[in-house]
Amino acid sequence: MIAIMFRRSIRLSIVGLSLAALAGCGKGTPSVLDISASTTSVPSLTSSGALLESFEALLIRTFGQEPVFVSSGNDFSCSGTCEPLASYSPYTFTFTEPTGSGLQIATSSPPSGSSFGNYPTPILIKGRYITCDNANTKYLVRYRDDASFTLTCLAPLP
């Protein structure tokens, strides 16, 4: 009987010590559960993440707050209610409030006869290319062999 009571006493002591450690009983000791004690800095975006945020900011500048739809592979051509859904797929934004954009809708197409290679496909808004620079030498593309929506800027091949 004494052995059973001793085991219970040890179990309760272990549970008590564990709870005390989690609760941060000591003054000035940050606990595991104390969120304010941890650093809360927001990590910076990767270059791909920053490019996606810029693209989404351009979509909002172009279409406003309406839902945006993509057709014909990579042409963001419609907003609001777009039918039929067999032709238009709704785009789901990654960023809740995308800001800034070095991207712009091109005033002209890449040179005739040029391409971006086998897998990169240009992203279009209302049938127009998106440029990544003011000189219209690099265009926004995504790789169609990826399962993700990873964007990059490429100059067309001659």
N, C-alpha and C positions, 0 to 999 in steps of 0.2 A: 504494500500500500504506500509506503514511504517512497519507493522507487517511482511509482506512478505520479505522485504529487511532485517529485523532483523534476520529472520529465516535463510536466505541465508548466512548472515554474520556469524552466529553461526556455520552452516554446514561447511563453508569454513575454519573457525578457527579450528574446530575439525579435519577436513581432514589434514590441515596444521600441526597441532600438532602431529597427528598420523604419518605422513610422516617424520617429524623432529625426532621423537623418533626412528623410524625404521632406519633412516639414521645415527643416532648417532651424532647429531649436536654439542653436547658439546665436547670440546677437552679432550682427555684422557678417554672418556667414551666409552667403548666397546658397539657396537650396536648388535642387533639381527642378522644382516646380515654379521657382521665382523667375518669371519671364523678364521682369525689369532688370534683373542682374545680368542678363545675357546681352551681347551686342545685337543691335537690331538694324544694322546697315543693310541697305538694299544692294544686292549684287549688280554690277554693271552688265549690260547686255553684250552678247557676242556680236561679231560683225553681221552674222546672219540674222540675229534677233533684231538688231538695229535697222537692218534693211527691211525686215518684215514690218516693223513698227512704222517706218517711213512709207511703205506701200499702203498700209492701212490708213495712215493719215491722208494720203493722196486720195484714197477711195472716199473718205468722209468729205474732203474738200470738193470732190467731184459729184458725189451723189447725196450729200447731206446725211441725215440720220435715218434714212430709209433703209430697209434690208437690201442687200446687194446680191445680185445673181451673176453667175458665170455661165457662158454658153460657148459652144464650139471649142471645147478644150480649155483655152486660157483667155477668153475674151470676156472681161467684166463689162457687160453691155446693158444691163437692165437693173432697175431698182424699184422698190415698191412691191407690186404684185406682178410677177412674171410667169406666164403660162405658155405652153404646157411644161410641167416639171420634167418631162422627158427631154426637153431641150434646154431648160434652165435649172442649174443647181444652186441652192442658196449657199452663200459664203458665210462661214462662222468666224467672227473676228477673234483674234487671240488677245489683243489689248483692249481694255475697257475705254481708255482715253488716249489713243495714239497721238503723239505730238511730233511736230517738225516734219520736214520732208525735203530732202535734197532731190527727190524724184520729181519729174514733170512729164506731162503728156507731150510727146514729140510733135513738132510741126511738120516733120517729113519722115518718110520711111528710110530704112537702111538702103545703101546703094543697091541698085538692081543687080541680080545675079549673086549677091552675097548670101551667106548662110551662117548659122551659129554652130554648125556641126551636126552630129547624128542625134544626140540626146537633148541638148538644150533647146527649149522652145520659148519664144518671146511671150511675155505677158502683155496683153492689150487692154485698154480701157476704151470702150465704144469704138472698137476696130482700129485704134491708134496705138502705136508703140509707146513705151515709157522709157525715157532716157534717164541715165544716172548722172549725167554731167551736162554742163551748159553747151558744150561743143557738139553734142549729139553724136558722140563716138562710141559710147557704151550704152547698152540697152538692158533692161531688166528681163531676166530669163529664169525659168525653172527647169530642172532636169526631169524629164518625163520617165526616166528609169528609176527614180526614187519613189518610195512609198510615202514620203513626206512632201510638204510644200516648202521646200528649201529654195530660197531665191539667191541669185547672184547677178552681178553686172558683167556683161561680156561685150567686146567689140566684135562685130560680124567678121567672118573670114571672107577674104576676097574670092 
